[in-house]
């Protein structure tokens, strides 16, 4: 399975693979294969589940909201359902901790707010309100391209 994943990963992607300290992840051959592909291994420290809390939470949701609710006819069927779930999770599934927004919209609003604060703080010293509006326009265009 690792060989199949490696075949699909372009060289130079600088991936980080995070896992727990299971024996298979500590195996020297496994670690060597990751190093040769340029993948940095990240493991939780022993007895510290907080290192892994974010991804464990996500996998828990993935299991309860996708895997345990249906049987998959094939690997292709699973892949399609997974892609649909990831789209749902990022773009439509609201989270109370994100002010009732899906992650993608919350991230977009946070970036927009940060950019507006930055431009209003620093750009007034470089030419007044015209500069602020110009930078706001460029940031809006940047966000549009980033989201597409």
C-alpha positions as a printed Julia matrix, in Angstrom:
148×3 Matrix{Float64}:
   0.0    0.0    0.0
   2.87   2.37   0.78
   4.36   1.7   -2.66
   1.04   2.63  -4.29
   0.93   5.88  -2.34
   4.55   6.66  -3.26
   3.78   6.17  -6.95
   1.17   8.93  -6.77
   3.2   11.44  -4.75
   5.27  13.79  -6.92
   8.9   14.27  -5.93
   9.71  17.29  -3.78
   6.31  17.7   -2.12
   7.8   17.93   1.41
   5.05  15.89   3.03
   4.77  15.25   6.76
   3.26  11.92   7.84
   1.88  12.03  11.38
   1.11   8.82  13.25
   1.05   7.32  16.7
   3.93   5.18  17.97
   2.61   1.9   16.63
   5.29  -0.72  16.01
   4.8   -0.58  12.24
   5.64   3.14  12.18
   8.81   2.57  14.24
  10.08  -0.17  11.93
  13.45   0.81  10.4
  12.5   -0.28   6.88
   9.32   1.82   7.01
  11.26   4.86   8.23
  13.91   4.35   5.54
  11.24   4.2    2.81
   9.76   7.49   4.05
  13.17   9.16   4.14
  14.02   7.99   0.61
  10.77   9.51  -0.68
  11.48  12.78   1.19
   8.61  12.37   3.64
   9.21  13.65   7.15
   7.84  11.37   9.85
   6.09  12.87  12.84
   5.0   10.76  15.8
   3.22  11.49  19.02
   5.39  11.4   22.09
   4.79   8.4   24.3
   1.74   8.93  26.49
   0.91  12.32  24.98
  -2.29  12.08  22.98
  -2.43  15.87  22.55
   0.21  15.65  19.79
  -2.25  13.64  17.79
  -5.52  15.14  19.04
  -6.5   17.08  15.91
  -6.07  14.24  13.47
  -7.53  11.69  15.9
 -10.62  13.89  16.25
 -10.95  14.15  12.47
 -10.55  10.38  11.99
 -13.14   9.77  14.7
 -15.61  11.96  12.82
 -14.7   10.33   9.52
 -15.38   6.88  10.94
 -18.68   7.78  12.59
 -20.0    9.94   9.74
 -18.79   7.87   6.77
 -17.16   4.5    7.4
 -19.6    3.02   9.91
 -22.71   4.16   8.04
 -22.31   2.16   4.85
 -20.64  -0.72   3.11
 -18.46   0.07   0.14
 -18.8   -1.97  -3.04
 -15.21  -1.36  -4.16
 -12.14   0.77  -3.54
 -13.36   3.18  -6.23
 -16.7    3.5   -4.44
 -14.85   4.23  -1.18
 -12.63   6.84  -2.87
 -15.65   8.62  -4.35
 -17.46   8.65  -1.0
 -14.31   9.9    0.73
 -13.9   12.77  -1.75
 -17.55  13.72  -1.24
 -17.14  13.55   2.54
 -14.03  15.76   2.48
 -15.91  18.32   0.39
 -18.82  18.18   2.85
 -16.49  18.43   5.86
 -14.6   21.44   4.52
 -17.38  23.37   2.79
 -20.77  22.49   4.3
 -20.38  20.86   7.75
 -20.79  23.59  10.36
 -18.75  23.58  13.56
 -19.74  25.36  16.77
 -16.07  26.14  17.55
 -15.82  27.96  14.21
 -18.79  30.26  14.96
 -21.22  27.99  13.14
 -19.23  28.03   9.89
 -17.63  25.28   7.83
 -13.8   25.23   8.04
 -13.2   26.66   4.54
 -15.48  29.67   5.07
 -14.09  30.31   8.56
 -10.54  30.23   7.18
 -11.53  32.61   4.35
 -13.09  35.09   6.79
 -10.11  34.9    9.12
  -7.7   35.59   6.26
  -9.82  38.48   5.01
 -10.04  40.0    8.49
  -6.3   39.63   9.05
  -5.55  41.25   5.7
  -7.87  44.2    6.38
  -6.26  44.76   9.79
  -2.8   44.58   8.22
  -3.61  46.99   5.41
  -5.39  49.49   7.65
  -2.5   49.47  10.11
   0.43  49.7    7.7
  -0.87  51.2    4.47
  -2.06  54.55   5.82
   1.56  55.49   6.31
   2.29  54.67   2.66
  -0.14  56.93   0.87
  -3.45  57.21   2.65
  -6.82  55.66   1.91
  -6.14  55.09  -1.77
  -3.42  52.58  -0.88
  -5.77  50.78   1.51
  -8.45  50.41  -1.16
  -5.92  49.32  -3.74
  -4.51  46.65  -1.43
  -8.03  45.58  -0.47
  -8.82  45.13  -4.16
  -5.66  43.05  -4.7
  -6.41  40.94  -1.61
  -9.96  40.3   -2.86
  -8.62  39.18  -6.25
  -6.03  36.99  -4.51
  -8.73  35.32  -2.39
 -10.85  34.65  -5.46
  -7.96  32.92  -7.22
  -7.01  31.07  -4.03
 -10.52  29.71  -3.55
 -10.92  28.59  -7.18
